[in-house]
Amino acid sequence: MKDPGSEESMITAAEARELIDDVFEEEALVIGGMVALHELDEDAVWGLIRSLDIIRGKALRRLEKEGPANSGDSPARGPNLRPHPAIEDFLLALRGA
């Protein structure tokens, strides 16, 4: 059994990139399922996917240590900056609160 703190348990950059891609693929499939089952605003779906792509790009740049993301990469924000309750619950669960 590998020691969690040992170098042997570290994943490579290629493995991390593959993991990031897998997670975002699953997220896209979840969103696709929601779009198939519910009437969602077309612009909202495109905006959500654009935002996911931006987040994925930032994660990959951090992985590759290319420095901070360009300031032009941030998605446009609407007037309501409060997260949807489902998203808020998910984030709280991730943080262990």
Backbone hydrogen bonds, N-H to C=O, Kabsch-Sander energy under -0.5 kcal/mol:
donor,donor_aa,acceptor,acceptor_aa,energy
6,S,3,D,-2.3
9,S,6,S,-0.9
10,M,7,E,-1.3
16,A,12,T,-2.4
17,R,13,A,-2.6
18,E,14,A,-2.3
19,L,15,E,-2.3
20,I,16,A,-2.7
21,D,17,R,-2.7
22,D,18,E,-2.5
23,V,19,L,-2.5
24,F,20,I,-2.4
25,E,21,D,-2.2
26,E,22,D,-2.3
27,E,23,V,-2.3
28,A,24,F,-2.2
29,L,25,E,-2.2
30,V,26,E,-2.2
31,I,27,E,-2.4
32,G,28,A,-2.6
33,G,29,L,-2.2
34,M,30,V,-2.1
35,V,31,I,-2.5
36,A,32,G,-2.2
37,L,33,G,-1.8
38,H,34,M,-2.5
40,L,38,H,-1.0
45,V,41,D,-2.2
46,W,42,E,-2.4
47,G,43,D,-2.6
48,L,44,A,-2.5
49,I,45,V,-2.5
50,R,46,W,-2.6
51,S,47,G,-2.3
52,L,48,L,-2.4
53,D,49,I,-2.3
54,I,50,R,-2.1
55,I,51,S,-2.5
56,R,52,L,-2.7
57,G,53,D,-2.3
58,K,54,I,-2.3
59,A,55,I,-2.4
60,L,56,R,-2.5
61,R,57,G,-2.4
62,R,58,K,-2.4
63,L,59,A,-2.1
64,E,60,L,-2.3
65,K,61,R,-0.6
65,K,62,R,-0.7
66,E,61,R,-2.0
73,D,70,N,-1.8
74,S,71,S,-1.0
81,L,79,P,-0.9
88,E,84,H,-2.6
89,D,85,P,-2.5
90,F,86,A,-2.1
91,L,87,I,-2.6
92,L,88,E,-2.3
93,A,89,D,-2.3
94,L,90,F,-2.1
95,R,91,L,-1.9
96,G,93,A,-0.8
97,A,92,L,-2.3
